[in-house]
């Protein structure tokens, strides 16, 4: 009964009730024993429930292996080998090399009981699978190292030569991406590629992956539902890559596939992808020139948020809404910005340095746009003090150059008629390294000051200039 009572008290955050359960000064050991017992009971209950509800093929293959091994141990030879055969077929389809290793080991252990087995062929399959398993292990080590470094770059502002790091890891572990291509490895490659491109603010760097990923999905379409988790993330990343490379129709096609795949999957995937799906959809329509449609999708997604919604993804949606309204010169941009009440330290920790820098720049532009000159000047100087050193270390000179132009404009708005100022802006706009659509958005705002047009109209002309 005390297990249940403690659970109820934890659920309601009743600290005083917990103190009454035991006198903590006199019975501290008894309380901690009860807490550990509750913890263990919950873990056991959770594991049983997951196995009861989870009917996916990986767990089915594992069950067949366990049952087959039990049957063979108890001399039920024929049905035992049949279970192992079914387990092997499922594990092969799922590319579960570790599970296959266990299955092959069990088959080898009891091979003497099966007169029909081709032992040489079974050994060949076992050795080939071990090679695949070793290759996958090397890739997982590389993935773990890269993801750890990316986490530190993203959230702790660690300075790393990412190009050198990737080459060193691939060479150290003799990794061949072609040999390893599977739903899982493709998902992991695309994750690394996405983070790499985001840090470099240049999504043209990952274009080479798009064709390879396309071909893989086309050749393995029938297997996609067996790898549903990875398949959904692959579609999401491919949609994002195409969006950031200005291929909006293609991005929407991937989103359509993602929407269908979410619909036939577990409810948890609908929750997981709901906000990010609508964010990408809104961005695509925004950059295609369908401003009202993009804005409507965004507002609907924010309006549908619940207490279970990810605060990180909500922050993404809210910042995107602020960006849209700023580009439309809509005065409600400032109202929406004020809804982002977390500190910069929180945003840096949860959203990353580059995201927070983008938010801070957008805030400066909004205050300029609505003639809050003193506030904009103060925030621009604060931005330089806070981020200049970091931006120089990561070689993001274009952001430093951009904020310098903004400060010059704030000090003397008539500079928009100055030839050298106009040339400096045009050179930034023409630079191929600045072709990412998010970077174009900031440059379009600055260019709009020169040409006296709405930032959104300038944005569309810049996005469409190479089409």
Residue pairs with C-beta under 8 A, 6 or more apart in sequence:
2 21
2 34
3 34
3 37
3 38
3 41
5 21
6 18
6 21
6 34
6 35
6 38
7 38
7 42
8 14
9 17
9 18
9 21
10 18
21 31
21 34
22 28
22 30
22 31
22 34
24 31
51 59
57 90
57 93
57 94
57 226
58 90
58 91
58 94
58 96
58 99
60 90
61 86
61 87
61 90
61 91
61 94
61 96
61 99
61 103
62 87
62 99
64 83
64 84
64 86
64 87
64 90
65 83
65 84
65 87
65 99
65 102
65 103
65 106
67 83
68 80
68 81
68 82
68 83
68 84
68 87
68 106
69 80
69 84
69 106
70 80
71 77
71 79
71 80
71 83
72 80
72 81
72 84
72 106
72 110
72 113
77 110
77 113
77 114
80 110
81 107
81 110
81 113
81 114
84 103
84 106
84 107
87 99
87 103
88 100
88 103
88 104
88 107
91 99
91 100
91 103
92 100
93 223
93 226
94 226
94 227
95 182
95 183
95 184
97 129
97 132
97 133
97 136
98 133
100 129
100 133
101 126
101 129
101 130
101 133
104 122
104 125
104 126
104 129
105 126
107 117
107 122
108 122
108 123
108 126
111 117
111 119
111 122
135 175
135 176
135 179
135 180
136 180
136 185
138 173
138 174
138 175
139 173
139 175
139 180
139 185
139 188
141 173
142 169
142 170
142 173
142 175
143 188
143 192
145 169
146 165
146 166
146 169
146 192
147 191
147 192
149 158
149 160
149 162
149 165
150 192
150 195
150 196
150 199
152 158
152 160
153 159
153 160
153 162
153 199
154 195
154 199
154 352
154 353
154 354
155 348
155 349
155 350
155 352
155 353
157 348
157 353
157 390
159 393
159 394
162 196
162 199
162 200
166 192
166 196
169 175
177 185
177 189
181 212
181 216
182 227
183 220
183 223
183 224
183 227
183 230
183 231
183 234
184 227
184 230
186 213
186 216
186 230
186 234
187 230
187 233
187 234
187 237
189 209
190 209
190 213
190 233
190 234
190 237
190 238
190 241
191 233
191 237
193 205
193 206
193 209
193 237
193 241
194 206
194 237
194 240
194 241
196 205
196 206
197 203
197 205
197 206
197 241
197 244
198 354
199 354
199 394
201 354
201 396
201 436
201 438
201 439
202 433
202 435
202 436
203 241
203 244
203 245
203 436
204 245
204 435
206 241
207 241
207 245
209 241
210 238
210 241
210 242
210 245
213 234
213 238
214 238
217 224
217 234
224 231
224 261
225 231
225 264
228 261
228 265
228 266
228 269
229 269
231 261
232 258
232 261
232 262
232 265
232 269
232 273
235 254
235 255
235 257
235 258
235 261
236 254
236 258
236 273
236 276
236 277
236 280
238 254
239 251
239 252
239 254
239 255
239 258
239 280
240 251
240 280
242 248
242 250
242 251
242 254
243 251
243 280
243 283
243 284
243 287
243 437
244 436
244 437
244 438
246 287
246 435
246 437
246 463
246 466
246 467
248 284
248 287
248 288
251 280
251 284
252 281
252 284
255 277
255 280
255 281
255 284
258 273
258 277
259 277
262 269
262 270
262 273
262 277
263 270
271 308
274 301
274 304
275 301
275 305
275 309
275 310
275 313
275 314
275 316
275 317
276 313
276 316
278 297
278 298
278 300
278 301
278 317
279 298
279 301
279 313
279 316
279 317
279 320
281 297
282 294
282 295
282 297
282 298
282 301
282 320
282 324
283 294
283 320
284 294
285 291
285 293
285 294
285 297
286 294
286 295
286 324
287 437
287 459
287 460
287 463
289 460
291 324
291 328
291 456
294 324
295 321
295 324
295 325
295 328
298 317
298 320
298 321
298 324
299 321
301 317
302 314
302 317
302 318
302 321
305 314
305 317
311 350
312 350
312 351
315 340
315 342
315 347
315 350
315 351
316 351
318 336
318 339
318 340
319 340
319 355
319 358
319 359
319 362
321 336
322 333
322 336
322 337
322 340
322 362
322 366
323 362
323 441
325 332
325 333
325 336
326 333
326 362
326 365
326 366
326 369
326 445
326 455
327 441
327 444
327 445
327 454
327 455
327 456
327 459
328 454
328 455
328 456
329 369
329 454
329 455
329 456
331 370
333 366
333 369
334 366
334 367
334 370
337 362
337 363
337 366
340 359
342 350
344 356
344 360
347 355
347 356
347 359
348 356
351 359
353 390
357 387
357 391
357 399
358 438
360 379
360 383
360 387
361 383
361 399
361 402
361 403
361 442
363 379
364 376
364 379
364 380
364 383
364 403
364 406
365 406
365 442
365 445
367 373
367 375
367 376
367 379
368 376
368 406
368 409
368 410
373 410
376 410
377 407
377 410
377 411
380 403
380 406
380 407
380 410
381 407
383 403
384 403
384 407
387 399
388 400
391 397
391 399
391 400
392 400
398 428
398 431
398 433
398 434
398 439
401 424
401 428
402 428
402 442
402 443
402 446
405 421
405 424
405 425
405 428
405 446
406 446
408 415
408 421
409 415
409 416
409 421
409 446
409 449
415 421
416 422
416 449
416 450
422 450
425 443
425 446
425 447
425 450
426 447
428 434
428 443
428 446
429 443
429 447
429 462
434 440
434 443
437 463
440 459
440 462
440 463
441 455
441 459
443 462
444 455
444 456
444 458
444 459
444 462
445 455
445 458
447 458
447 462
448 454
448 455
448 457
448 458
451 458
